[in-house]
Amino acid sequence: MPLGRLGVWTFLDGMRAHDALNFARRVEAWDYSALWIPEAVGREPFALLGHLAAGTAQLTLCTGIANIYARDAVTMHQAHKTLSEMTDGRFILGMGVSHSHLVAGVRGHDYSPKPVTTMRNYLEAMEKALYLGPSAEQDGPILLAALRKNMLRLAAERAQGAHPYFVPPEHTARAREILGPDALLCPEQKVLLCTDPSKARAAARAAMKIYLGLPNYQNALKWLGFEDSDFAGEGSDRLVDAIVAWGDEDAIRERIQQHWDAGANHVCIQPVHPEGLPIPHEEVLELLAPAED
């Protein structure tokens, strides 16, 4: 499955279904190669992607990520096979172990203290799962929400690559070294079209707030040299500037290029709204559109 170098990552839970489809069609018209959506406490992602698939023609549709605690391995395998066939292969299954507060707090499941072992066992169960429905000529790739070396190694060994989230280009370089040359590496990068430092950092901090205190992200960033002080309060300027690419078009394009230079096959940009609105900022998407290159 060909995957272009630039895609879009965004929440669509604030849109009605027909508005989400129209948004996906605009993303496709701008010539982005993929649209990534998360799974948290909003829409069920596979149902939404099936709706978007029926109304688009060439856009690759991706989960970023589907929570493995939300469904057993057989159901995940069925979803993977079903959407791969429905989309003629233009589907990427991004899977992850999510976070304790979403797994234990929201879903009421036991969150494993050994996420790599949990994911390995889950992948093995998917491989053994029975599926009697029609299949695509080639199933879409499976990517893991891998942040540190052991999960990154698993992503290369038992999946087709990694989809890191909330990471700077320094992480992309380290991830590529661990993954090796052949695995797909598709990091998410928040982008914010705003040149005023105070306003930009305020909007960036609002977008980062729900992630800042999560151990999975903190540990991944400490692996890169960030310290406890960077996570204090609303986050240091150093951390904010590393996670959110803000500024003018050139500054944002430079950050995307840094991921490519560091070894990313594909970068999915998350358009943070400069006014803090919970909707994708389409102005920056249109500005950065591959169709304009």
Order of alpha helices (4+ residues) and beta strands (2+ residues): beta-alpha-beta-alpha-beta-beta-alpha-beta-alpha-beta-alpha-beta-alpha-beta-beta-alpha-alpha-alpha-alpha-beta-alpha-beta-alpha
